[in-house]
Amino acid sequence: MSLREQKKLETRQNISHAATRLFIKRGFEVVTIADVAEAARVAKMTVTNHFGRKEDLVFDIRNDFVDWPVNLVLADPSVTPFAAVRRGYFAALEERSALLGFAGIEFVRMVRESATLVSALAQMHIDRERALVAELVELDRRDEILPRAAGAHLTSVLRLLFDDVWDLTYAGVEPDALASKVHTAATKAFAQLEPALG
């Protein structure tokens, strides 16, 4: 990464962190882009150059979130997409990855109290499914319905487990106990899919 790219990334992260702190404190709907710019000590134009929509300030990992299952599949063509996603899920669970929903309770509450953010998160799950389905169809063109169904099944499990992480976070379950509960649920969910997709 060049120095210029590194500075752009640092600016983007600074803006996102400042915005999230404001949204948690005051609520997403009432904070303006001008408020974010002031808190991040940048021009309003700088904020809009880095983030096309206000909700992108909250979900700054959106692209990584959407692309993650596809990247898992492409990373190791020697295993089935099912095996790649399952293995990647449990590795990310060990890391308490934000891609699985790990976040503080204040963040979860802030999102759930905003209809705009709830809708944006739902769209991220839809886009994740579409991306994985498109990749699986590209990998196996013999019968389009089967890769489409596989992508839908896999991303549905990822969404359900994400919801579990957020429900447990919101209930105040501490991270290690939360991860243990989700590990048990994930093991069962992937086992249910394995006869069809494994």
N, C-alpha and C positions, 0 to 999 in steps of 0.2 A: 504494500500500500504506500503510495506516495505521500509526502508531507501534506500536500493540498487535500488529498482524499481523507487523510487522517484528521485534519482540521475540520473538514466538512462533517465527518462522522461525530467528532466531539461536539460540534455546534448542534447537530441534530439531537444527540443524546441529552445535552444540556437543556435544550428547549423542551424535549419530551418529559424530562424529570421535573422541570419547573412547572410544566402544565399539569402533570399528574398530581403534584403536591397541591396546586390550587384547586383542582377538581375535587380532590378528597376533602379539602378544607371547606370549600364553598358550594360544591355541587357542579356537575358538568354543565348543566343547562344555563347557569347564570354567568359563568366565566366567559369572557370574550377573548378573541384573538389578541386584541390590544392589551388585555390584562396579562396574557401569556407572554407577549413580547416584552412588556415592562418587567415582569418577574425574571425572565431569562436575560434581560439587558441586551436585547437585540431589536432591530427594526421589525415592524409588523410584516413588511415584505419578506424579511428573512424567514419568518415563521411560515408564511404561505408558500414560499419557494421550497421549503423542506417537507411540508405537509399539505397535501391537496385538500384534505377535509379535516374538520375539527376533531372528529373521532379518531383519525389517524394519529393524533397526538397521544391518545391513550393506548392504542394498539400499534405501537411502533414496530412490533415484531410480526406484523400482519403477513408480509411476504414469506418470512421463514415459516410461519404457522401453516400457511396454505401449501407451500412446497415441500414440507417436511416428509410426508409419506412417499411422495415421488422420489425424493432424494434418497430415502432408505432403499427403495426398490432398485434404483439405478446404481447404488453404491456396490451392490454385490449381485451380479447377474447369475451367479452360480447357485443361488437359492431361490425358492419360490417367492413371489411378492408377499404371500401370507407370512412366510418365515422371516422375511426381511423386516416387515412391519412389526411383527411380534417381538423379535429380538431388539429392534430399535426402541420399541415402547418400554421394555423392561430396563434397557440401558438408560433411557431418559428418566425413568422413574427413580433409578438410583441417584441421579443427579438433581432430582426435584426440579425438573425443567419447567420453565414457564410455558413451553409448548404443550404441556399436559395440563396446564391450569394452575400450577403452583404460583401463588401470589399471597400477599398479606390480606388479612380480613378487611382492612380499610379499602383496598383496591376492589375486592369482590363486592363489597357493599356499594361503593361508588358506581360500579357498572350496573348493578342490579337496580339501583334507584333511578336510572336514566333509560327511558324507552329508546332513545337514540342509540345508546351504547349496546343495549340488549339486542336491538335489531342488527347493529354492525357486527356483533359477535356471531349471531346466527348466520349472517351472510358469509363470514369467514369460514364457518363449518361447511356451508354449501359450496363455496369456492374450492375448499380443500377436497371435497368429494369429486367435484368436476375435474380438478387437476389430476387426481389419481385415476379416475375412470378413463380420461383421455390417454394417459400413459399406458394403462393396461390394454386398452383397445389397440394402441399402436404396437404393443409388444405381441399381441395375439389376435390376428385378424380373421381367424378361422370361423369364429362365431361371436359376433359382437355382444350378444346378450350376456354371455358368461363373464367376460371381463368387466362389463358394466355392473353386473350383479355383485361380483367380487369387490369392486371398488366401493360400491354402496354399502356392502356388509362391513368391510374393514373400517371405513370412515364412520359408520354408525356406532361401532364399538368404541372408536376413539372419542366420539362425541359423548357417549354415555359415561365413559370413564372420566372425561373432562368435567362433566356435570357432577360426578361423584366427588371429585377433588374440590370443586367449588362449594358443594353442599356441606362437606365435612369442614372445610375452611370456615365457612359462615357459621357453622355450629361451634366453632372454637376448638376443634380437635387439633392437638399439637402435631407438628409435621411428621415425626417418626411413626406415631400411631396412625396418622392419616395415610402415610405411604404404605404401611402394613395392610390396612383395610383395602386400599386400592389395589395392591398387589394380589390379594386374594380374589377380588372381583375380576381383575384382568385375567388372571389364570383361568378362571371359570369361563369368562366370555370368549377368550381365544380358543379354549378347548372345545367350546360349542361349535366354533367355525371350522376347526381343523378338519373334520371328516369331509367337508365340502370343498375347502380351499387349500388344505395342506398339501 
